[in-house]
Amino acid sequence: MKSLSELLDIRAKLIKDNQESESRTINDDDCAFLYNFIKLHAVTTAVEIGTWLGTSAMIMAECGVEVWTCDQHKMFTYKHPKIHYYNMWSTAFLKKLKKDKLKFDMAFLDGRLMNEDVKRMVKLLNSKASILTHDYMGNAKGVRNFKSLKKYIGEIEVHGVIGVTCLKK
């Protein structure tokens, strides 16, 4: 497994190569949180909504996690054998994962989910799965996703740091 420092270097290269603003992808602190969370919780499979450049997918894959991810934008460039990227909306993506009978240890939500998507996504998670939402501030998508998720998950443990919130199913 690559070190966090090596992964942050890859993040910087992704941003530079795509001439993208640093504010449009997860920051260094979020990368560190995700990296340590995966190691601490021994995550092996993850579903991600909102890939953009693929920074979070890269962190997960380089930590040994098999990642299924989608985004309707065509910004994703990081290739890795553990990343299964789909250029599509989350509704179609979640329907495909259900059809394929996949189950996940973790969800990383960095895109706005519709209520029907929240129901679909929760059904794809293992009983002890964790859900991480990004952009958890003010009325950002992470806050709206969190409020939608609370309707479908009973007990929730919340662990937050710098815009990333973890929900324990």
Secondary structure in CASP SS format (residue, H / E / C, confidence):
PFRMAT SS
TARGET T0000
AUTHOR 0000-0000-0000
METHOD secondary structure of the structure
MODEL  1
M C 1.00
K C 1.00
S C 1.00
L H 1.00
S H 1.00
E H 1.00
L H 1.00
L H 1.00
D H 1.00
I H 1.00
R H 1.00
A H 1.00
K H 1.00
L H 1.00
I H 1.00
K H 1.00
D H 1.00
N C 1.00
Q C 1.00
E C 1.00
S C 1.00
E H 1.00
S H 1.00
R H 1.00
T C 1.00
I C 1.00
N C 1.00
D H 1.00
D H 1.00
D H 1.00
C H 1.00
A H 1.00
F H 1.00
L H 1.00
Y H 1.00
N H 1.00
F H 1.00
I H 1.00
K H 1.00
L H 1.00
H H 1.00
A C 1.00
V C 1.00
T C 1.00
T E 1.00
A E 1.00
V E 1.00
E E 1.00
I E 1.00
G C 1.00
T C 1.00
W C 1.00
L C 1.00
G C 1.00
T H 1.00
S H 1.00
A H 1.00
M H 1.00
I H 1.00
M H 1.00
A H 1.00
E H 1.00
C C 1.00
G C 1.00
V C 1.00
E E 1.00
V E 1.00
W E 1.00
T E 1.00
C E 1.00
D C 1.00
Q C 1.00
H C 1.00
K C 1.00
M C 1.00
F C 1.00
T C 1.00
Y C 1.00
K C 1.00
H C 1.00
P C 1.00
K C 1.00
I E 1.00
H E 1.00
Y E 1.00
Y E 1.00
N C 1.00
M C 1.00
W C 1.00
S H 1.00
T H 1.00
A H 1.00
F H 1.00
L H 1.00
K H 1.00
K H 1.00
L H 1.00
K H 1.00
K H 1.00
D C 1.00
K C 1.00
L C 1.00
K C 1.00
F E 1.00
D E 1.00
M E 1.00
A E 1.00
F E 1.00
L E 1.00
D C 1.00
G C 1.00
R C 1.00
L C 1.00
M C 1.00
N H 1.00
E H 1.00
D H 1.00
V H 1.00
K H 1.00
R H 1.00
M H 1.00
V H 1.00
K H 1.00
L C 1.00
L E 1.00
N E 1.00
S E 1.00
K E 1.00
A E 1.00
S E 1.00
I E 1.00
L E 1.00
T E 1.00
H E 1.00
D C 1.00
Y C 1.00
M C 1.00
G C 1.00
N C 1.00
A C 1.00
K H 1.00
G H 1.00
V H 1.00
R H 1.00
N H 1.00
F H 1.00
K H 1.00
S H 1.00
L H 1.00
K H 1.00
K C 1.00
Y C 1.00
I C 1.00
G C 1.00
E C 1.00
I C 1.00
E E 1.00
V E 1.00
H E 1.00
G E 1.00
V E 1.00
I C 1.00
G C 1.00
V E 1.00
T E 1.00
C E 1.00
L E 1.00
K E 1.00
K C 1.00
END
